[in-house]
Amino acid sequence: MGVVPFCLQPRSYLQFVKPHKIPEVLVVPPDLQKETTNLTEVCPVMAFVLAGVWWNFEATHYYKADQGIVCHAVVPQYNLHGNYFIGSSRTTPYHTTPSSCANDSYPSAVFVSPEHRLLFILRGGDTGSTNTRRSYWYSIAGDSWLVYRSLMIRRSFVSCRRYGRRCDELGKRLTHQQAMVFVQESIRLTAHGATNYQRAALLYLIVEGIMTDLFLIIANDGWTSRVQYASMGYNLSGLMLLLFEMLESMSWLSERWRLRIKRIFFSYETALVGEFISALVFQTFLSSLNGSDLNRSKPTALAVSYYFWSLICHAIVVVSVVSIISSVRVPWAVLYVWFKYQSLAVLSEPCCIDTALGVRSRIMLLGGYRWEDGKLYYNPAALKALGMLKMEDDGVEYLVLHKLYWFRVPRDNLIGIGVMTGPRVEPCNERPCTGIVSFLDRRLGGASIQTKCHHSVATKHTVRVLAVSEKLDEIPEAPDELA
């Protein structure tokens, strides 16, 4: 889980950063003057199809070379610039050439580059050269992203192996589904307790990956283009998770709305479903988008600059794909909850386990709930899948979680995040695990007194929150202050 999408990224990265040379026939000699006379007649190409997608390609000027015409054109929506060559002598027609054009076939070549990537910039006085060109900045950014992702996978592998050993030592067995849930939780991009500044840095790297996938759609065809669509969908899924994590940490949402959004959009049951659907329909969607009114957007691009207009059009593509992913996840989650619990209240009902976890949980496990008497509980199997344990210390039971650090995986990474009283858990400041650890053997849940979790650094001071109620399912009044 996560390894296959990661393998797609080095492939894209290597394709993008390897040194390239512009074909000599497309390089314009420095003594030639650019011309625009009868532009549409000399440079008749209005669009081309690559990777099964229709791309608008509008000529801006041309050069008359000895071998033929070198036309400079641009895809205005995405700031893609390039040259295409039309030879002056006829050649053997390609096997797909219509019979009406069999006697009017000329040699041609096309070179397209993303201007905003600092790779092969063909603008202004730069008419190209046969020298090798490369992007040093993207090499650095791409290297950083790939190294970081590999470290995250290593962290997940070590965490999973240690958790598996703990299960063996305690005589517990993990099912395949439980193991997959734990893997998804441990493979998250951020550490527990990350700041929004750190998340913003990761956000930039994810955006770089998405922009690369968008451009490399042109560079692939057949099944490889489908792979590229899947890679982009996975990156967009990570983008959505990271943005919501930043929103969660700001505490702008009430607990009900936070849980409602997270259960609908970010659950184990809907993971990768939207990405798979978007990969299937993306080719058709992008062709339709390029063939819409955007194909006449060159005047707008000239007015506001190609770069600014490309940012808007890239944003349209990203928002559209995110909308496709969301439009699949939402009904899937709603239908799953309805058929399993016969109640949609599960999507918004508070649960003390979710409150104690807070931002620490990456995705929700909709199938792990138990709906009883209008209250929401986690069953023991779901708690085990999420890697939760219990610790007994001085007669008090604590809910324990595996804390994820940025790169290292210390052996003493268990922390207490809540105090257990009967079936209910009240969040507390993080505390080190110093007592006897075992698996949970009862359901936990119900509403919490508190509306937010604690993320303070673990100290030797134990924070205890004890409910004082004769009936464990009753919620006592919240204390004025929790130590």
Secondary structure, 3 states (H helix, E strand, C coil): CCHHHHHHHHHHHHHHHCCECCCHHHCCCCCCCCECCCHHHHCCCCEEEECCEEEECEEEEEEECCCEEEEEEEECCCCEEEEEEEECCCCCCCCCCCHHHCCCCCCEEEEEEEHHHCCCCCCCCCCCCCCCECCHHHHHHHHHHHHHHHHHHHHHHHHHHHHHHHHHHCCCCCCHHHHHHHHHHHCCCCCCCCCHHHHHHHHHHHHHHHHHHHHHCCCCCCHHHHHHHHHHHHHHHHHHHHHHHHHHHCCCCCHHHHHHHHHHHCEHHHCCHHHHHHHHHHHHHHHHHHCCHHHHCHHHHHHHCHHHHHHHHHHHHHHHHHHHHHHHHHHHHHHHHHHHHCCHHHHCCCCHHHHHHHHHCCCECHHHEEEECCEEEECHHHHHHCCCEEEEECCEEEEEEECCCCCCCCCCCEEEEEEEECCEEEEEEEEECCCEEECCCCCEECCCCCCCCCCCCCCCCCCCCCCCCCCCCCCCCCCCCCC
